[in-house]
């Protein structure tokens, strides 16, 4: 009788322990979700080519237009609680310069005095340094700059085309899209994901588009802008394969390549939360009749659609830390 009671007590404690651990994990994930908002690009007026930056709270799903200028304002990665974006306000159409503002759109200021390529960017040194791609009329090298736009260093990849640079979590390496031709319009443009040391050594191609896949149009990404997972040792990117865009992962030495998600919709521009627990991505049907923003719990792979369908183009979501 005592042995049976003891066994029941042991089972009860085991159950309570599992329940506690499960609740603790759910609470941690919930609090992590509550720690961020998501900023993304919205085409608010196609006739005037007006893009604004919106934010949405994943918990309340409250949205806000925080830029509201008659310009092309695009967020392509950010750090901490600041919104770092490029805009063509007060200049020629799609002549981009880098800006930064607070999470509510206040304290807006210009960072660079040189024109930028339409390209993603990366951060290191606790957000105090950025790697950007200047416009091709300015330079073909990557620039490492500070938050005042001062050029600290230049990185030469040695390739004819290089864009969308992203620092590794330790800041010592850079992943980017590279090709041996200067433009997608050139025959043989082979845009893939590369990695290079910050001093320009160790250039390595990580991805290789499947030779048997003939579904991608000429303008599509063979390998889209790379994103480093902040905790796990891999790089994510989008690729147009089997008739649509999907997200893929590649190890940092290129030895392993796999599909990250199995959603029926196309996914391209995406971002990881700083703790690595969440993935946010834009999603569209293959005909691109509408784009929405989806939030993925990286532990459970559960997907939540955050946005409505008021606007057709809602793209390039980025995590911003709440104040």
N, C-alpha and C positions, 0 to 999 in steps of 0.2 A: 504493500500500500504506500509506504514512504517512498519507495523507488519510483512508483508511478507518479506520485505527487512531485517529486524532485524533477522528474523528466518533464512534467507539464510546466513547471516553473522555468526550467531551462528554455523550453520552446517559447514560452511567453516572453522571456527576456530577449531571445533572438528575434522574435517578431517585433517587439518594441524597438529593438536596436535598428532593424531594417527600416521600420516605419520612420524612426527619428532621422536616419541618414537620408531617406527618400525626401522627407519634408525639408530637411536642411538643404539638400541639393535644389529642390524646387524653389525654396526661399532665396537661395543664392542667385539662381537664374532670374527669378522675378526681380530681385533688387538690381541685378545687372541690367536688365531690360529697362528698369525705371531710371537708370543712371544716364541714359542717352536720349537724344532726339536724333532725327534723321533729316538731313538737308538734301535737297534734290533740285534738278532743273526742270522748269515748266515752260513750254511754249504757250504764252498767253495770247499772242496775236500773230498769226502767221503772215498776214499782209504786211505788217511793219517789221517782221523778223524780231519780235520782242520776246526775249526769254527772261524770266524772273527766277529767283531762288526762293523756294518754299521750304518751310520746316514742318515736320509732323512729329507729335509725341506718340511713341508706340503704345503707351499705356492708355491715354485718353483719346488718341487719334485726332487731337485738335491740330488744325493746320493754320499756317500764317505765311503770307507773302512778306518776306523781310527785305527785299531789294526794291521792287516797285519802280524801277527806272525804265525809260523807253530805250533799252539797250539790249545787247546780247550779254547776259550775265550767266556764267557757267562755273559751278563748283566742281573741281576735279581733285578731290582729296582735301583733307584739312587736318588740324591737330588741336586737341584739347577743346576748349570752349569757344574758340575763335572760328569764324567763317573765312577761309582763304579762297579767293575766287579770281577769275579773270573776266574782264569786261572791255567792251569797245565804246564806253561812254566818253563823250568829249573828244572823240577822234573819228577816224574813218571806219566804215562798216567792217566789222570783224577784224579790226586791228586791235589785238588784245594786249592789255597790260595787267599786272597783278595787283590785287587789292586785298584788304583784310578788314573785317568788321566784327562787332560783337554778335552774340547769338540772337539778339533782337533787332539787328540791323543798324545799331548806333555805332558811333566812333569809327565811321568808315574812313579809310585812308589808302592812298596809293603806295605800293611797295616798290615796283620797278619803274625805271625810266626808259627801259628798252622793251621792244615789242616781243611778244611770246608766240610760239607755235600753238596751234590748237592741240594740246597735249596734256596728259595727266602729269602729276608731279609727286615728289616724295619728301618726307621730313625725317630729321634725325636731331640728336642733341636736345632732347626734350622740346622739340618744336622750334628751336632757335635757328636751325639751318634747313634750307630747302634745296632740292635739286630740280631744276626747271630746264625746259627746252626752248631756247630763244628762236624767234622766227628765222626761217632759212635765209632771209635777206640780211640777217644780223650775224649769224654764226652757225656752223654745223656741229659745234660741240655742246655738251651739257654744261650748264653753269650751276655751281654750288654757291648759294647766296645766303645772306643773313636776312633778318626781318626788316631791315632798312633798304634792301635791294642791293647792298654792296656785294660785288663779286669776290668770293673768297678763293675760289679755285675753278678750273675748267677741266672737264673730263672728255678725252678723245677716245671714242670707241673704235675708230679705225674703219667703220662701216660707212657706206654711202648714205644710208638712212638710219636714223636713231631717234626714237620718240618714246613718250610715256615712261620716264624713269621712275623707279621706286627703290628707296633705300631698304636694305635688310634691317631687321629689328636692332642689330648691334651697330648699324650705320657704316659697316666696313665694305659692303658690297652693294651693287646696283643691278637690279633686273630691269630690262627694257625691251621694247620691240625694235628689232633691227632687220636690215635687209641689205643685199649687195647692189640693189638698184635704188635710185633716188626717189622714184615715184611708183605708185600702184599702176599707173597708166603705162609703165614700161613693161614690155614682155619679159618674163622671168623674175618679176618682183617676188621675193620669197620671204615675206615678213614672218619672223618667228621670234620666240622669246630667247633672249640672251642674258648672260650674267657676266659681270666684270668687277674686278676689284676697284676700290675708290681711286687708286693711283693709276688706273688704266691698264693694268696687267691682268692676265688670266682670263681673257675673253673666251667664253664657252657658250655654244648654242645648246639650249636645253630641249627645244621642241622640234618636231619634224612632222609636217602635215601629211596625212595619209595619201600616198600616191594614187590609191584606188578611188578616192572620193572625188567625184566630179560635180557635186551639187552646189558648190559655192560660186556665186557671181564674182566677177573680177574685183569689185570694190569691197567685198566682205573681208572680215578679219580671218586670216588663217590662225592667228594667235593674237587676241585682243590685249588691252592694257593689263600688265601683271600687277598682282597684289600679294604681298607677303602675309602669310598667316602669322600673327604676332607671337604665338606660343608653339605651334607645331612647325616642323622644319620642312615646309613646302611653299610653293608659289602657285597661286590660282590665276587663271586666265580664261577668256572666252574664245571659242573657236566655232566657225560655221562648218558643221559636219552633218551628214545624213539629212540635209534639207533644212536645218535650223541651227541657231546658236545654242550652245550649252556651255556650262562651266566645267573646267578641267583642272586637275592638279598635276604638278610636276615636281619631282624632288630637286633639290638645289644642285645636284650633280648631273641631272638629266637621265639618271638610270631607271626611273620609274615614272610612268605617266598614266593617269586614270581619270575617269569621269567623276565629277564631284556630285552632281545632282541628276535626278531623273524626272524633272518636271516636263510636262508636255509643251509648255510654252517656251519661247526663246528667251534666253538670259544673256546679257552682255556686260554692262557696267555694274560693278559690285564693289563691296567694301567690307572689311572685317572690323568688328568692335575691338577696342584696345585689349579687352580681356580674352578675346578669341572665342567667346561663347555664342556670338551672333554673326550672321551673315545677312547683309541687305543687298538686294539686287533689283534692277529693273526687269520687267517681264512683259512680253508682248505675244500676241498670236503670230503665226508665221507670215501672215499677210500684213502685219504691222498696222492694223486698224486702230489699236489702242495700246498704250503703255501704262503699266501700273508699277507700284513699288511693293516688293514682297520682303518679309522678314522671316529668316530661317533660324530656328533654334538648332545650333550646331550639334548639340548632344542628342536630341531626339529626332532631328530633321523635320520637325513640324513646320509648316509654312503658314504664315498669316499675311493676307493681302491688306496693306495699310491704307491705300488711297482709293478714291472713288473714280468715276469715269467722266468727270466734268471736262477734263483736258485730255487731248489725245496723246500728247508727248509729255511724259513724266519720267525722267531718266537720271542716271548718274548719281544714285543715292550715296551719302557719306554719313558716317556716325560723327556726332558732335557731343561732347561731354556737357551735361547740364551743369550750370554754375552751382 
